[in-house]
Amino acid sequence: MIGSLRLVNFRCFEQASLTLAPEGRIFVGENAQGKTSLLEAVCLLLRLQSPRARQTRQLIREGTEQFGIAGEAWGRELQVRGDRKGLALKAEGAEVVVRRDYLTGSGLVVWMGNDDLDLVRGGGESRRRFLDFIASQVDPEYRHHWSRYRKALAARNKYLKTLSAAEGAVMAYTRMLIEHGSEIIRLRQVLCEQLTPRAAMNQAEISGQEEALTMDYFDRSKGDLEAAFAEVQDSETRRGMTLAGPHRDDLKLTIAGRSAKDYGSEGQQRTMALALKLAQGEVLREKGDKDPIYLIDDVFGELDPQRRRALMERLPAQAQKLITTTNLDWWRKGGLDLGVTEVRNGTV
């Protein structure tokens, strides 16, 4: 759990300091007041990732040069400072250079938000990020392979702008992509096997119906990355980009044997998104040996009473839950015994 959170020049917050109860808290306020930024700050502090921003500069309050986030999590004092060059880390007051050392004991996170529907309705990138976020939290081996793969991919794409895919410089990176990409695919497939029965159970519990949910990892290389790269070599040279590898794979989701994206109803798709995130929490708890923090961004107010009640019942009672909402009508009807804090214009 996270016991405290302090912000300086983060998003719309000039300064903020708050203490968090073990069970969690509800943050209420109108849109664009800073509620989601509080959850984002927790995610960044614990996992060094933002669910909303791709670049560090997007997190810096307008008119300033850097931001700071600090807090006590699972008994460790953590600190993240960010500027346009990247992030600087401290743990227990000491500088941390290797991200792996920081992340090993920083805590686990499940992020739930309305854009989770993209997991079902959107393109493959959302589903790949879903798998990557889970695997990178509990598997140092995965973090290693994914870090090396991304760096090699960026370098290879740069070379492909001017060189043939058969050139020696490009082929050197091709071999790196095959080495690390094969392991990424293997570990993603194992993760899908762990997620599927949990997601299927959550789908049935939330919907109240016997809806057979399946998850199948779609490996475009069909188990042979080397052959896949050889097959697209001419196309890569013409297009100047890498066309094979796990960064192009997908996760196939079905309900009752039919594509959830193409044939699922609004209710089925929304339920599946919840089922996937709950399954994520269950895998993290099992593999990480502790409950993750649930960061729930404006979800409860958007659910119908049945799904809202089912979600409350499926959330682990002992896990810390930080929740944002624009209204408390659903909370007043009972179900979550959490304190409430108002957020207004970047002030807690």
N, C-alpha and C positions, 0 to 999 in steps of 0.2 A: 504493500500500500504506500501511497504518498501522503506524508503528514503535513507538508507545507509547500507553498509555491510563492516565488517572488519574481516579478517581472520589471524590467526597465526598458523602455523604448521598444517594446514588442508590439507590432501591429498598431492598434489604436491606443494602447496603454502607455502612458508616460511612466507611471509607477503603479504597482499593485502588490499587495502582500496579503496572504490569507492562510489560515490553518484549516486542514481538511480532516474530517472525522473518519475513522476506519471504515464505517459503512458507506460513506460518500456524501454527496451534496447535489442539490438541484439549483441550477442557475437560471433565473427567469428574467426576461426583458424583451423589448421589441427587437425586430430585426436590425442588423448592422450596429449593435451596441457593444459587441465584444465578447459575447457568450462563447461562440465557437472558438475564438482565439484562445480562451483559457484552456479548452480541451486540446487545442493544437499545441499549446506551449507544453502541456504535460507529455504529449506524444513525442515532441521534439526532445524534451529533457531526458526521457527514458530510452527512446529508440533512435534518436538523431535523424528522424524522418518526419516530414510534414505531410499530412494527408491531403493538403490543399496547394502547397507551393512547390514549384520545381527549382526555384533559385533562392538563395539566402537573402538577396537584396529585397525580395518581396515581403520579408518578415520585419524589416527595419521600419520603425515609425517615421513617417514623412518629416523631413527636416533634420534628421539625425544621421549619424554615421554607423552606429552599431547597436545591437540589442543584447540584453542579458536575461537569462532564465536560470534560476537556482531553486533548490528544494531538497527536502529530506525524503528519501524513498528507500523503503526496506532497510532502514537504519544507516544508509549512506548519504552523505551530503554531496550532491551533484551540482555542477555548474556548467552552463553552455553559454559562450559568447559568440556572436555572429556578426560578421561584416561582409562587405562585397567580395572578399577573398575566400570566405568559408567559415568554418567553425573552429573554436578553441575550447578544449575540454578540461575540466578539473573534477577530481573525485577525492573526497576527504581533504580538500585544500591543496592537493598536489596536481600538477599539470599531467595530463594524459595525452600521449602522442599517438598511440596505437588504438584505433577505434575498438578493436576486438577486446582490449583490456577494459575499456569503459563499458561496453555493452554486456559483457559476461555477467555482471551483477547489477545491472541497472533496472531490471524489472520487465514485465511482459504487458502487452497492450492489445485490447480488442477495440477497434474503432467501428462504431455503427452510426450511419447517417442516411438521409433520404437518397443520396446519390448511390447507395448500395444497390439500387435497382439496375445500375449499369452492369453489375455482375451478371445479371440475367439478360437484360435487353441490349447491352452495349457490345462493343467489339472485343477482340481477344485481349487487348492490353489490360483492361480492367481485371480480367480473370487471372492473367499472368501476375499482375501486381498483388492480387489476393494471395496466390500461392507463395510468391516471393516473400511477402511480409510475414507470413507464418513461419516459413522454413528458416528465414534469416534470424528469427528470434530464438529458436531453440537448437539450431544446428550450426556450430562453428564451421564445419566442413562445407556446408552450403554457402555461408557467407564468403568463405575463401574462394570457392569456385565462381560464384556470381560476381565478385569483385574483379577477379582476373578476366573473366569472360567479357564484362562490360568495357574494361580498358582495351582489351584486344579488339573488340568489335569497333570501338570508336577509331582506333588507329587503322584498322583494316579499311573501314569506310573512307577514311581520309586518303589512303593510298589509291583506292579504287577510283577516285576522281580523275586520276591522271595515268594510272597503270592498268595493265591487263590483270585479270584474276590469276593468270598463270605465271606472273612475274615472281621472282624469288622472294622479294620483300613482302608481297601479299601472301604467298604460300606459307611463310613463317607464321603469320598471324592465323592463317587457316588451320594450321596444326594446333595452335593454342585453342582456337574455338572448338575444334573437335575434341581435344582433351578435356577441357572444362565443361563444354556443352553436353557431352555424353553423361557426365556426372550430374549436371543440373537436371537433365531429363530423368535420369534414374531416381534421383531424390524427390523430384516432383511426383513421379508415379507412385512412389511409396507413400508420400503425403496424401495423395488422392485416395489411396486404399484406406488410409486411416480416417479421412474425413467422411467418406461416403456413407457408412452405416450410421454415423452420428447425425449427419445432415438429413438422412432419410427418416430417422426417428423424430428429429425436431420438426420436419415437415408434417408428419402425421399428427404430432401432438398439437401444433399450432393451428393447423387447418381443421382438425377434428375429423379428417377423412383418411381413407386408405389410398393415398396418392403415392405410387411407386416412384421415388426419386433416384436417379442414377447420375453419376459423375464419371466421365471417362476422359483421361488425358489424351489429347490428340497430338501425337508425335509425327510431325510432317516428314521427318527423315525415315520413319518406319524402322527405327532401330539401327540405322547405318548412316551416321553423319558424314563419314568420309565419302560414301557414294552420293549422298545428297549434294555435297559441295561440288563434286565432279560433274553432276548432272546440270547444275545451274551456272557453271563457270562462264560460258559464253554470254548468258543473260546478264550476269553480274558485270562483265566487262562493258557491255552495251549500256547498262543502266547506272553503273557507278555506285552500286550499293550491295550489301550482303543480303542474299536472298535465302539462305538456309541457316538453321540453328534454332535453339529453344526460344529466342526472342521473337519468333514467328509462330510458335505453337499456340494451342488453345485448350480450353477445357469444355467438353461437351456436356451440357446439362439437359436432362430429359425428365418429363413427368408422364407417367403411364405410357412410356415408350415413344413419346413425341417430343420434339424440340421445345424446350421451355421458352426459348426466345421467340419462336415463330408461332407456337400454338397455345402457350400458356395464357390463362386469363390474367387480368390485372391482379386479382387476389392471389392466384397461384404464384405469380412472379414475385409479388411483394413478400409472400410467405417464404418462398425459396431463398430470397435474399437474407431474411432473418435466420432461416435454418442454417445457411452457410456460415454466418457470423457466429451463431451459437456453437456450431461445430468447431469453428476456429478456437473459441475459448476453451472447449473441452480438450482439444488436442494440446493446446498450450499448457493447460493445467497438468495434463498427464506427462508430457515430455519435459516441461520445465519445473515440475515438482512444486509449483505454487500457483495460486490463482492470479490470473492477469487482472489488470484494472480495466473496467469497462467504461469507455468514453462514448457516450450515447448522445448524439447531436440532433436534437429536435425530431425525434422519432415517435415518441409516445403520442403526441398531439395529433399525428397524422394517421394513426392506426384506428381501425374500427374497434369497438369494445372487446370483441372476441379475441382478436389478435393481440391487442394490448394486454389483456388479462393473461393470455397464454405466454406472452413474452416475459411478463413479470414473474410468472411461475417458473419459467425455464432458466432465468438468471440465477446463478449460484448465490445463495443467501449470504455466504461468508465473504463474497468478493466485493471490493470497493467499486462503487458506481458513481461516476460524475456525469450529470445529465443536464442538457440545456432544453429550454422550452420557451415558447412565446406566451403560453397561458397555463394556468394551474387547474383548469376544470377537470382534467383527467386525474390529477393527483388528489384532488379533494374527494374523489370517489373511493379513495383507498387503494392499497396495494403495495406502496413503497414508503417505508417509514424513514424519510430522509429530511434533513434540514433544508431550508430554502434561503438563497441569497439573491438579491436583485443586482442586475448589471445594467448600468445606464451610462451611455456616452463615454465608454472606456474607464468607468469607475465601478469598483466592486463595493 
